[in-house]
Amino acid sequence: MADPKGFLKTTERELPARRPVSVRLMDWKEVYEQGDPAQLRRQAGRCMDCGVPFCHQGCPLGNLIPEWNDLTWRGEGRDAIDRLHATNNFPEFTGRLCPAPCEASCVLGINQPPVTIKQVEVSIIDDAVANGWVTPIPPSRLTGKTVAVVGSGPAGLAAAQQLTRAGHTVAVFERDDRIGGLLRYGIPDFKMEKKHLEMRLAQMKAEGTRFRAGVEIGVDISWPELKQRYDAVVVATGSTVPRDLAIPGRDLLGVHFAMDYLVQQNRVGAGDSVENQISAEGKHVVVLGGGDTGADCIGTAHRQRALSVTNLAIGKQPPEERTADQPWPMYPNLFEVQSAHEEGGERVYLASTVEFLANEAGEVRAIRVAETEYLDGRRVPKAGTEREIPADLVLLALGFTGAEPETLDAQLDVPFDSRGNVERDGQYQTSEPGVFVAGDAGRGQSLIVWAIAEGRAAASAVDRYLEGDTQLPFPVRPTDRSITV
């Protein structure tokens, strides 16, 4: 364990300061300032000698959190990154993007603020990169077997790295022009600068993983042809079908899905020229949806110098503290102030969007909203409470309904379940032998930590399918839904 009296001496939870709002809105760099090593050591030292460390239960990857907290407190960074990499291929991603369900399960959180697990994690990997401790781990032998991974998001990359290290020849196919999936296109740079992705891709290339960007399976190469070329196929295409809002005025100019907006800004940040870019500059922006994607839109709109930003959520504002029906160690639904919310704008709850209103040019000029009323468990607009909110740009950040079924269903006849996900068995395999599914494509919209865990688990299942046995870890089962997302 770390400092035996650490949680008694240091009762406050400390995180690195965020850069001043006026400064960070001038660029697209990450919002946090450089952390203080002494502060980090104090926080790692708060990790208790728990009889049962419930943080393991909260983390789908089964991260060895008490071990690397202890090593961080002792200043043994090289050993800390080894223990962190033992369960997590990409702590630089999870340490920045995961909502940290492990912290919700921290035993110290029963009566004190939990350990800053996520911050310790990202500090370990950043220190390791700075010291040159993240190096390629090529396989000691090749099996002669080939695997195609379709999709280069966190699930696909995790599966590819595990399978490459197991000795298989792995090719990752990505339909976009750059590798990374949602890590590349969708996550704003102010949440994760793309240098972290480039670092990990360079490691994977040196290990032997092959990347094929700009190739869409089902179009450029058919699914049956891919299956014929490779000994196994891993589908890691994500949950990419956005949830729409079918109300009057939906087809007006200026009403867009959030991901269309965010991806364009990622491309501009990468140096691309985007014709007719969706921009918030000089506009009244309304973001529908109160989740992480909505917050990403808010932060992006502020940096594009929007006139105003309003965030509408149809439901009630979550509580600031745990309620009786969400006791420890459950992952609670709490009111969160992300960095984007600090930067300005208005957040409105119990707001039901009724209609998008047009100007003479057929562009959106406002939205009509009403107060949300709960009737028989349904959320409906309350009559007589309608009002208008000015809106030159409306962004729909309402979540996703599942994987894209068209080519996969038509060409391989792989069934989809009632939730829009690709069906699979307890070994991540579809009804088509040799075709496996990992991440959001099979699970539905979820957390990055689940995507990596499923990618690792699917890799183990593929290795067993190809070799008859496996030494790769199998962290989670497809049916494991112990964390509500």
GUTORVO-714330 format. One record per residue (C-alpha): residue in one letter; x negated, y negated, z. Coordinates in steps of 0.2 Angstrom, whole numbers, plus 5000, padded with zeros to 4 digits. Last residue first. Layout:
BEGIN
AXYZ;...
This chain:
BEGIN
V511849814905;T512349924919;I510850024926;S511050214929;R511450244911;D510550404909;T511350504895;P509950484882;R508750554895;V507350454903;P505450454907;F504950604896;P503050604897;L501950664883;Q501050834885;T502250924873;D502751094867;G503351184852;E502251074841;L503450974829;Y505050984840;R504050954856;D503150804848;V504850734843;A505550754860;S504050674868;A504150524855;A506050514860;A505550484878;R504250354874;G505450264863;E506850284875;A505750204889;I505250064877;A507050024873;W507650034891;V506349904896;I506849794882;L508649794889;S510249854881;Q511349834866;G511950014861;R511050174866;G510750254850;A510250114839;D509850014855;G508350124858;A507850294850;V508650404837;F507950574831;V507950654814;G507150824813;P508750924811;E510250814806;S511550814820;T510450684828;Q509050724840;Y508650614856;Q508350774866;G509950774875;D510950754859;R511150614847;E512650504840;V512150344831;N512950204840;G514550104835;R515350124852;S516550264846;D515150374841;F514250374824;P513950534814;V512450564803;D513050604785;L511250584779;Q511550464764;A513150384768;D512950374787;L511150314786;T511550194772;E513050104779;P513050124798;E512149964805;A511949994823;G513149934837;T514349804842;F513149654846;G513249514858;L514249354858;A512949224854;L513949134841;L513148964837;V514248814832;L513448664824;D514248494821;A515348514837;P516348384847;I517348474860;E519248474859;R520548514873;E521848644876;T522548674893;G524348684889;A524448874886;K523048974895;P521949054883;V521749244886;R520649364896;R521449534899;G521549624915;D523449614915;L523349424912;Y521749334917;E521749154911;T520349064902;E520548874900;A520748814882;V519548774868;R519748674852;I518148664843;A517448514834;R516748444817;V516548604808;E516148574789;G517448584776;A516948414769;E518548324775;N518148374793;A518548544800;L519148614817;F518648784824;E520048864834;V520448944851;T518848954860;S519149014878;A518248924892;L518249004909;Y516448944911;V515648784905;R513748754905;E513148574899;G511548524891;G509848494898;E508048574899;E508348674915;H509648784906;A508248834894;S507048884908;Q508449004914;V509648964928;E510449124933;F512149154941;L512149334947;N512749504940;P511949624952;Y510849774948;M511249894962;P510049924976;W510749834985;P512649794985;Q513649744970;D515449764976;A515149664992;T514449514982;R512649474979;E512149294979;E512349154966;P514049214960;P514449234942;Q515349094933;K517049164927;G517249224909;I517449154892;A515749064892;L515348904883;N513648824882;T513648634877;V512148554869;S512048374864;L511148264852;A510048404847;R508148374846;Q507548534838;R506648584854;H508348564863;A509248674850;T507948814853;G508148814872;I510048824870;C509948954857;D508849064868;A510049034882;G511449104871;T510349254867;D510049284885;G511949284890;G513249154891;G514049164875;L514749024863;V513448894860;V514048724855;V512848594847;H513148414844;K511948374830;G510448254827;E509248404825;A510148574828;S509448654812;I510048794801;Q508648794788;N509148754770;E507648824763;V506448904776;S504648874772;D503548994782;G502248944795;A502549074808;G503548944818;V504648914803;R504949094802;N505449104821;Q506548954818;Q507449054804;V507649204816;L508449104829;Y509849034818;D510349194809;M510249274826;A511549154834;F512849194821;H513349034812;V514748904811;G514148754802;L515148774787;L516848834791;D517249014789;R517849044807;G519048904805;P520548994813;I519949134825;A519049304822;L517549284833;D516149404828;R515049524837;P513449544828;V512949714820;T511049734825;S510949864838;G509249924835;T508350014820;A507450144829;V507750294819;V506350424822;V506050534807;A505150704807;D504050814796;Y503950674783;R504150664764;Q505850754763;K506550654777;L506050494768;E506850554752;P508450604761;W508550424769;S508250344753;I506750234749;D506950054744;V508750054749;G509150174762;I507550134771;E507149954768;V505249924765;G504549744768;A503349794781;R502449964780;F501349994796;R500150134799;T499650194816;G497850254817;E497250194834;A496450034826;K498149994819;M498950014836;Q497649904844;A497949764831;L499849784833;R499649754852;M498649594850;E499749524836;L501249554848;H500449444862;K499949314849;K501749294845;E502149184859;M503449244871;K504849144879;F504348984870;D504049074854;P505949114853;I506449304853;G507449334837;Y506149384824;R504549454830;L504949534846;L506649574838;G505849684825;G503949674826;I503149694809;R503249554796;D504149544779;D505749624786;R506349794781;E505149884794;F504450054791;V503150124804;A502050264798;V501350394810;T500050534807;H500250644822;G498850664835;A499750634852;R499050464852;T499950424836;L501550494843;Q501450384859;Q501050234848;A502450264836;A503750294849;A503350134859;L503250034842;G505050104837;A505750064854;P505049894855;G505549834838;S504749904822;G506150004814;V506150164805;V504750274812;A504150404800;V503150554807;T501850664799;K501050824806;G499250874802;T498950894821;L497550774822;R496250774836;S495550664850;P496850534846;P496350354846;I496450244862;P496150074855;T495549944869;V496449834881;W495049804894;G494349654885;N494349544901;A495649414894;V496749564888;A496649644906;D496949484915;D498549454904;I499049634907;I498949614926;S499749444926;V501249504917;E501549644929;V501249534945;Q502549414938;K503749554935;I503549624952;T503849454961;V504249554977;P506049534983;P506749384993;Q507049445010;N508349545019;I508749695008;G507649624994;L506149705003;V506749874997;C506549804979;S508049874968;A508449694961;E506649674958;C506549834948;P508049764937;A506749644930;P507649534917;C506349604904;L505649474892;R503949404899;G503249554909;T504249674898;F503249614882;E501549604890;P501849764899;F501849854882;N501550044883;N502250064900;T502050214911;A500150254912;H499850074905;L500250004922;R499150124932;D497650084920;I498049904921;A497849904940;D496250004939;R495449864929;G496249734940;E495449794956;G495749634966;R496349724982;W498049634981;T498149684962;L497749864966;D499149864979;N500349794967;W499749914955;E500150064966;P501849994973;I502449974955;L502050144947;N503350104933;G504650234931;L505050174914;P506950154917;C506450034932;G507750014946;Q507450194953;H505550164954;C505949994963;F506850104976;P505150144984;V505650274996;G504650275012;C504250095008;D502450035013;M502949855008;C502449744993;R502149575000;G500349594996;A500749574977;Q501449394982;R499949344992;R498749404978;L499749314965;Q499649154975;A497749174977;P497649204958;D498649044954;G499649064938;Q499348964922;E500948864918;Y502548944912;V503548874897;E502748974883;K502248864868;W503548794856;D503148614857;M503748444863;L505148514874;R503748584885;V503148414890;S504748324895;V505348484904;P503748494915;R502848654913;R503548794923;A502748824940;P502049004943;L503149104955;E503249114974;R504449214985;E504349155003;T504149285017;T502249285017;K501549345034;L502849475037;F502849545019;G500949545019;K500849635036;P500149805029;D499349715015;A499549824999;M500050005000;
